[in-house]
């Protein structure tokens, strides 16, 4: 197991795929130590997560702006189509015209763009929550690893 770990960086290199042994008592102390993170690895993972977390607000803002722009484009596409339909179907009610407006290609494209922007924004929010949860977990691991290596 330790032969697949770069001694300088601690990264796993070219590890074969296989089953994880469930009988931990059969593993040697060296094999168990190789399976656990070193204090340096725990600290590096925490620093990496913190640096990713620092970029989250800008990323969320980018997706939020894209969503607002897509919603604005959708409103404009509906309004243009509604105006066109009102000229063509002067006797129709506004409710009927609104329903007909959603059928046009321009409105459908704007709807698709809005849905895509919304999904990307939701994904970015979920990613931000996952990074925050990772930081909490890594803080705990880092504190435990430091405490274990002090004694």
C-alpha positions in Angstrom: 0.0 0.0 0.0 2.8 2.5 0.9 4.6 1.7 -2.4 1.9 3.7 -4.2 2.4 6.9 -2.3 4.9 9.6 -3.3 7.1 10.1 -0.2 7.7 13.8 -1.0 4.2 15.0 -1.7 2.1 12.2 0.0 0.0 11.8 -3.2 -1.3 8.5 -4.3 0.3 7.5 -7.6 -0.8 4.8 -9.9 -2.7 2.9 -7.3 -4.3 -0.4 -8.4 -8.0 -0.8 -8.1 -9.1 -3.4 -5.6 -11.2 -4.1 -2.5 -10.5 -2.4 0.8 -9.6 -4.9 3.4 -12.2 -5.0 6.1 -10.1 -6.9 8.6 -8.1 -4.0 10.0 -6.6 -6.2 12.7 -4.7 -8.1 10.0 -3.0 -4.9 8.8 0.4 -4.0 10.1 1.1 -0.7 11.9 2.9 0.6 8.8 -0.1 -0.3 6.6 -2.5 1.5 8.9 -0.3 4.5 9.1 -0.1 4.7 5.3 -3.9 4.7 5.1 -4.3 7.7 7.4 -3.5 11.3 6.6 -0.4 12.8 7.9 -0.6 16.1 9.8 0.9 17.9 6.7 -1.7 16.3 4.4 -4.6 17.3 6.8 -3.3 20.8 7.0 -2.8 21.1 3.2 -6.3 19.8 2.6 -7.7 22.4 5.0 -5.7 25.2 3.3 -6.9 24.1 -0.2 -10.5 24.0 1.0 -10.2 27.5 2.5 -8.7 28.9 -0.7 -11.6 27.4 -2.7 -14.0 28.8 -0.2 -12.5 32.3 -0.6 -13.5 32.2 -4.3 -17.1 31.0 -3.7 -18.7 34.5 -3.3 -17.4 35.7 -6.7 -18.5 32.5 -8.3 -22.0 32.7 -6.8 -22.2 36.3 -7.9 -21.3 35.4 -11.5 -24.0 32.7 -11.6 -26.6 35.0 -9.9 -25.9 37.7 -12.4 -26.3 35.2 -15.3 -29.6 34.0 -13.8 -30.9 37.6 -13.5 -29.8 38.3 -17.1 -31.6 35.1 -18.3 -34.8 36.1 -16.5 -34.6 39.6 -18.0 -34.2 38.1 -21.5 -37.1 35.8 -20.9 -39.3 38.7 -19.9 -38.3 40.6 -23.0 -38.9 37.7 -25.2 -42.4 37.2 -23.8 -43.2 40.9 -24.1 -42.0 41.0 -27.7 -44.0 37.9 -28.6 -47.0 39.2 -26.7 -46.9 42.5 -28.7 -46.7 40.6 -31.9 -49.6 38.3 -31.0 -51.7 41.2 -29.9 -51.3 42.8 -33.3 -52.2 39.5 -35.0 -55.0 38.4 -32.7 -56.7 41.6 -31.6 -59.8 39.9 -30.2 -57.9 37.4 -27.9 -57.7 38.0 -24.2 -54.4 38.8 -22.5 -54.5 35.4 -20.8 -54.9 33.6 -24.1 -52.1 35.7 -25.7 -49.7 34.9 -22.8 -50.3 31.2 -23.2 -49.7 31.5 -27.0 -46.6 33.5 -26.4 -44.9 30.6 -24.6 -45.0 28.6 -27.8 -42.7 30.8 -29.9 -39.2 29.7 -30.6 -37.7 32.9 -29.0 -39.5 32.4 -25.8 -38.7 28.7 -25.7 -35.0 29.5 -26.2 -35.2 32.1 -23.4 -36.9 29.6 -21.1 -34.2 27.0 -21.8 -31.5 29.6 -21.1 -33.2 30.6 -17.9 -33.5 27.0 -16.8 -29.9 26.4 -17.5 -28.8 29.5 -15.6 -31.0 28.5 -12.7 -29.5 24.9 -12.6 -26.0 26.3 -12.8 -26.7 28.7 -9.9 -28.3 25.9 -7.8 -25.2 23.7 -8.5 -22.9 26.5 -7.5 -24.9 27.0 -4.2 -24.7 23.2 -3.5 -21.0 23.3 -4.2 -20.5 26.2 -1.8 -22.3 24.3 0.9 -20.2 21.2 0.2 -17.0 23.2 0.5 -18.2 24.7 3.8 -19.0 21.2 5.1 -15.6 20.0 4.0 -13.9 22.8 5.9 -15.8 21.9 9.1 -14.8 18.3 8.7 -11.2 19.1 7.8 -10.9 21.4 10.9 -12.0 18.5 13.1 -9.6 16.1 11.4 -6.8 18.6 11.6 -7.4 19.2 15.3 -7.5 15.5 16.0 -4.4 14.8 14.0 -2.5 17.6 15.7 -3.6 16.4 19.2 -2.6 12.8 18.4 0.9 13.8 17.2 1.5 16.1 20.2 1.2 13.3 22.7 
